[in-house]
Amino acid sequence: MMSHSETRQEKARKIAANAASYKVCEGCDSIVGIRTVLCPNCHSFRFDESTLRVIAQAKLLGAREQNSVTSTDLL
C-alpha cells in the first residue's frame, strides 16, 4: 500500500507531466484544473497559468505533507 506522501508525490508527477491542464491559485497556492473559475479552497479568482509555476508548485506540494484544509476534509 502506498503511503500518503507517496500518493502526493505520484499526483505531483502526473500534474507536472501535464502542467498545461492546471493552474496555481494566487490566493492559497493550490493547484486546480485549468477550467476552474473560483478556487474551491479559498474562493480566489486569480490564477497563475504558467507551466513553469505549475511544475514548481507540484514539486513543492508533492515533497511535503498536506497542511491545508480542503473541501473533502470537511465531509
N, CA, C and O of each residue as an XYZ file, in Angstrom:
300
protein
N       0.838     -1.195      0.000
C       0.000      0.000      0.000
C       0.876      1.248      0.000
O       1.887      1.303      0.700
N       0.485      2.250     -0.787
C       1.264      3.482     -0.865
C       0.971      4.359      0.336
O      -0.168      4.434      0.796
N       2.011      5.032      0.849
C       1.805      5.966      1.941
C       1.188      7.248      1.392
O       1.152      7.468      0.182
N       0.706      8.087      2.303
C       0.083      9.346      1.904
C       1.072     10.221      1.132
O       0.696     10.839      0.136
N       2.328     10.283      1.578
C       3.316     11.114      0.893
C       3.635     10.559     -0.493
O       3.869     11.331     -1.423
N       3.648      9.223     -0.648
C       3.875      8.637     -1.972
C       2.722      8.981     -2.907
O       2.940      9.238     -4.091
N       1.519      8.987     -2.393
C       0.352      9.350     -3.182
C       0.471     10.797     -3.643
O       0.211     11.096     -4.808
N       0.861     11.698     -2.747
C       1.048     13.105     -3.096
C       2.144     13.252     -4.145
O       2.010     14.042     -5.079
N       3.219     12.500     -3.993
C       4.320     12.573     -4.952
C       3.879     12.080     -6.326
O       4.242     12.669     -7.345
N       3.106     11.013     -6.356
C       2.611     10.492     -7.630
C       1.664     11.495     -8.286
O       1.746     11.716     -9.494
N       0.773     12.099     -7.515
C      -0.126     13.117     -8.063
C       0.682     14.294     -8.601
O       0.374     14.830     -9.665
N       1.709     14.689     -7.868
C       2.557     15.804     -8.302
C       3.241     15.481     -9.618
O       3.335     16.345    -10.490
N       3.719     14.257     -9.778
C       4.355     13.853    -11.037
C       3.366     13.911    -12.201
O       3.711     14.362    -13.293
N       2.139     13.453    -11.963
C       1.121     13.479    -13.012
C       0.760     14.915    -13.401
O       0.581     15.218    -14.581
N       0.656     15.789    -12.408
C       0.353     17.196    -12.681
C       1.497     17.836    -13.461
O       1.265     18.520    -14.458
N       2.722     17.615    -13.013
C       3.888     18.202    -13.681
C       4.009     17.711    -15.126
O       4.420     18.464    -16.009
N       3.658     16.471    -15.359
C       3.742     15.907    -16.708
C       2.677     16.479    -17.643
O       2.822     16.413    -18.863
N       1.616     17.037    -17.079
C       0.520     17.602    -17.868
C       0.196     19.013    -17.354
O      -0.970     19.359    -17.164
N       1.226     19.808    -17.135
C       1.097     21.117    -16.485
C       0.160     22.075    -17.211
O      -0.440     22.941    -16.575
N       0.023     21.942    -18.510
C      -0.851     22.840    -19.270
C      -2.324     22.672    -18.909
O      -3.142     23.524    -19.255
N      -2.670     21.599    -18.227
C      -4.065     21.350    -17.833
C      -4.383     21.894    -16.441
O      -5.488     21.701    -15.934
N      -3.420     22.570    -15.827
C      -3.583     23.053    -14.456
C      -3.145     24.500    -14.331
O      -2.511     25.052    -15.230
N      -3.495     25.108    -13.197
C      -3.027     26.438    -12.850
C      -2.910     26.516    -11.335
O      -3.453     25.676    -10.618
N      -2.195     27.533    -10.850
C      -1.940     27.683     -9.417
C      -2.735     28.868     -8.894
O      -2.672     29.963     -9.453
N      -3.483     28.645     -7.821
C      -4.251     29.713     -7.196
C      -3.281     30.709     -6.557
O      -2.377     30.318     -5.820
N      -3.474     31.981     -6.841
C      -2.621     33.007     -6.256
C      -3.066     33.374     -4.839
O      -2.366     34.108     -4.141
N      -4.215     32.874     -4.416
C      -4.681     33.140     -3.064
C      -4.125     32.161     -2.043
O      -3.730     32.558     -0.947
N      -4.093     30.863     -2.406
C      -3.679     29.839     -1.436
C      -2.632     28.871     -1.966
O      -2.233     27.951     -1.252
N      -2.175     29.060     -3.209
C      -1.146     28.216     -3.832
C      -1.604     26.793     -4.133
O      -0.769     25.912     -4.341
N      -2.901     26.555     -4.160
C      -3.423     25.249     -4.550
C      -3.300     25.081     -6.055
O      -3.302     26.061     -6.801
N      -3.195     23.849     -6.491
C      -3.208     23.545     -7.914
C      -4.615     23.093     -8.273
O      -5.177     22.203     -7.635
N      -5.175     23.718     -9.301
C      -6.540     23.410     -9.728
C      -6.557     23.175    -11.233
O      -5.603     23.510    -11.934
N      -7.627     22.609    -11.712
C      -7.781     22.377    -13.142
C      -7.855     23.688    -13.908
O      -8.304     24.700    -13.368
N      -7.426     23.678    -15.134
C      -7.343     24.881    -15.959
C      -8.703     25.554    -16.143
O      -8.759     26.768    -16.338
N      -9.788     24.801    -16.087
C     -11.125     25.369    -16.296
C     -11.754     25.926    -15.018
O     -12.863     26.459    -15.059
N     -11.067     25.809    -13.897
C     -11.591     26.309    -12.629
C     -11.729     27.826    -12.677
O     -10.822     28.524    -13.130
N     -12.861     28.332    -12.212
C     -13.107     29.774    -12.196
C     -12.833     30.335    -10.806
O     -12.191     31.377    -10.669
N     -13.318     29.648     -9.776
C     -13.075     30.030     -8.388
C     -12.367     28.890     -7.677
O     -12.756     27.731     -7.819
N     -11.335     29.208     -6.917
C     -10.610     28.183     -6.171
C     -11.568     27.529     -5.174
O     -12.237     28.234     -4.418
N     -11.645     26.205     -5.157
C     -12.547     25.530     -4.222
C     -12.083     25.649     -2.772
O     -12.873     25.411     -1.858
N     -10.829     26.011     -2.541
C     -10.306     26.100     -1.180
C     -10.433     27.492     -0.583
O     -10.842     27.631      0.569
N     -10.089     28.530     -1.348
C     -10.097     29.886     -0.775
C     -11.022     30.851     -1.521
O     -11.181     31.999     -1.106
N     -11.628     30.396     -2.610
C     -12.579     31.174     -3.423
C     -11.938     32.340     -4.169
O     -12.634     33.257     -4.604
N     -10.633     32.307     -4.317
C      -9.942     33.315     -5.110
C     -10.267     33.111     -6.588
O     -10.639     32.015     -7.007
N     -10.124     34.163     -7.357
C     -10.344     34.062     -8.793
C      -9.099     34.454     -9.579
O      -9.174     34.671    -10.788
N      -7.962     34.547     -8.909
C      -6.704     34.881     -9.571
C      -5.808     33.654     -9.620
O      -5.585     32.993     -8.606
N      -5.297     33.359    -10.807
C      -4.507     32.154    -11.006
C      -3.276     32.448    -11.855
O      -3.276     33.360    -12.682
N      -2.237     31.666    -11.636
C      -1.041     31.700    -12.470
C      -1.100     30.454    -13.346
O      -1.041     29.335    -12.836
N      -1.215     30.636    -14.644
C      -1.374     29.523    -15.576
C      -0.068     29.081    -16.225
O      -0.081     28.192    -17.076
N       1.061     29.680    -15.845
C       2.318     29.314    -16.496
C       2.713     27.888    -16.118
O       2.627     27.492    -14.956
N       3.142     27.133    -17.110
C       3.508     25.736    -16.855
C       4.689     25.632    -15.895
O       4.757     24.693    -15.102
N       5.614     26.578    -15.957
C       6.752     26.548    -15.027
C       6.289     26.691    -13.580
O       6.813     26.024    -12.688
N       5.306     27.561    -13.349
C       4.775     27.762    -11.994
C       4.039     26.511    -11.524
O       4.185     26.104    -10.371
N       3.257     25.905    -12.399
C       2.527     24.687    -12.048
C       3.503     23.568    -11.692
O       3.313     22.878    -10.690
N       4.529     23.384    -12.491
C       5.514     22.327    -12.227
C       6.238     22.581    -10.906
O       6.414     21.661    -10.107
N       6.658     23.822    -10.674
C       7.353     24.150     -9.431
C       6.456     23.917     -8.217
O       6.907     23.380     -7.206
N       5.193     24.318     -8.312
C       4.264     24.142     -7.191
C       3.946     22.671     -6.976
O       3.822     22.236     -5.831
N       3.813     21.898     -8.038
C       3.560     20.465     -7.910
C       4.723     19.785     -7.187
O       4.511     18.953     -6.304
N       5.937     20.139     -7.562
C       7.108     19.565     -6.890
C       7.126     19.936     -5.410
O       7.406     19.094     -4.557
N       6.828     21.195     -5.112
C       6.800     21.654     -3.720
C       5.737     20.907     -2.914
O       6.025     20.391     -1.835
N       4.521     20.851     -3.431
C       3.427     20.202     -2.708
C       3.625     18.691     -2.606
O       3.250     18.082     -1.604
N       4.207     18.092     -3.627
C       4.446     16.652     -3.606
C       5.523     16.236     -2.628
O       5.576     15.078     -2.214
N       6.382     17.173     -2.254
C       7.509     16.860     -1.365
C       7.190     17.052      0.116
O       8.025     16.762      0.973
N       5.993     17.538      0.420
C       5.656     17.770      1.833
C       4.265     17.245      2.162
O       3.467     16.950      1.272
N       4.002     17.137      3.423
C       2.680     16.701      3.873
C       1.656     17.804      3.645
O       1.994     18.988      3.650
N       0.408     17.410      3.447
C      -0.678     18.376      3.295
C      -0.835     19.148      4.590
O      -0.842     18.558      5.671
N      -0.963     20.477      4.488
C      -1.206     21.265      5.693
C      -2.369     22.229      5.518
O      -2.605     23.085      6.369
N      -3.089     22.091      4.423
C      -4.264     22.937      4.204
C      -5.527     22.088      4.346
O      -5.503     20.870      4.166
N      -6.607     22.751      4.665
C      -7.904     22.094      4.770
C      -8.577     22.184      3.411
O      -8.672     23.264      2.828
N      -9.038     21.059      2.914
C      -9.740     21.044      1.638
C     -11.208     20.701      1.872
O     -11.596     20.336      2.981
N     -12.013     20.818      0.834
C     -13.444     20.540      0.970
C     -13.688     19.084      1.376
O     -14.659     18.805      2.080
N     -12.838     18.158      0.953
C     -13.016     16.751      1.329
C     -12.717     16.521      2.808
O     -13.222     15.563      3.393
N     -11.919     17.366      3.411
C     -11.644     17.254      4.836
C     -12.860     17.615      5.673
O     -12.958     17.211      6.832
N     -13.772     18.359      5.107
C     -14.943     18.842      5.849
C     -16.136     17.908      5.759
O     -17.169     18.166      6.378
N     -16.014     16.838      5.006
C     -17.136     15.900      4.849
C     -17.318     15.043      6.075
O     -18.216     14.202      6.112
